[in-house]
Amino acid sequence: MKSIIAALLFASLVLSSSFIQLSFASPAAAPSPAPPSYCDGKCGERCAKAGMKDRCLKYCGICCQECKCVPSGTYGNKSECPCYRDKKNSKHQPKCP
Ligand SMILES: *[C@@H]1O[C@H](CO)[C@@H](O)[C@H](O)[C@H]1NC(C)=O
């Protein structure tokens, strides 16, 4: 009798752990980030005239990944991408170039 209970417990453990694995292994549910090539291209344009170009590219890249858009032109035009426009750093200044 004890061995039957043990077998049942073991079976339910195996089943539940494989169920947990299945429910976590669903990459389709994760939001797909913008393709890096998109951000590279857009941020290259955005930062073409930036003084601190490395810095501009770094923050533009972060914002682009999160917002999936970059305003056109080298400055301004931020209404094209409200997410990009509204991102603030810890000092409440606009984070995105
Ligand atoms: C805004 O974007 C347009 C292209 O859509 C561009 O011609 C213009 O120069 C940009 N404005 C600024 C201030 O860069």
The ligand as an SDF file (V2000), in Angstrom:
LIG
                    3D

 14 14  0  0  0  0  0  0  0  0999 V2000
   11.6320   66.3330  -38.2370 C   0  0  0  0  0  0  0  0  0  0  0  0
   11.5150   65.2880  -39.1800 O   0  0  0  0  0  0  0  0  0  0  0  0
   11.5920   65.7030  -40.5270 C   0  0  0  0  0  0  0  0  0  0  0  0
   11.4510   64.4700  -41.3680 C   0  0  0  0  0  0  0  0  0  0  0  0
   10.3040   63.7770  -41.0410 O   0  0  0  0  0  0  0  0  0  0  0  0
   12.9130   66.3760  -40.8080 C   0  0  0  0  0  0  0  0  0  0  0  0
   12.9640   66.8140  -42.1360 O   0  0  0  0  0  0  0  0  0  0  0  0
   13.0810   67.5360  -39.8660 C   0  0  0  0  0  0  0  0  0  0  0  0
   14.3620   68.0770  -40.0460 O   0  0  0  0  0  0  0  0  0  0  0  0
   12.9230   67.0520  -38.4400 C   0  0  0  0  0  0  0  0  0  0  0  0
   13.0340   68.1760  -37.5370 N   0  0  0  0  0  0  0  0  0  0  0  0
   14.1340   68.4180  -36.8750 C   0  0  0  0  0  0  0  0  0  0  0  0
   14.0460   69.5660  -35.9520 C   0  0  0  0  0  0  0  0  0  0  0  0
   15.1510   67.7410  -36.9920 O   0  0  0  0  0  0  0  0  0  0  0  0
  1  2  1  0
  1 10  1  0
  2  3  1  0
  3  4  1  0
  3  6  1  0
  4  5  1  0
  6  7  1  0
  6  8  1  0
  8  9  1  0
  8 10  1  0
 10 11  1  0
 11 12  1  0
 12 13  1  0
 12 14  2  0
M  END
$$$$
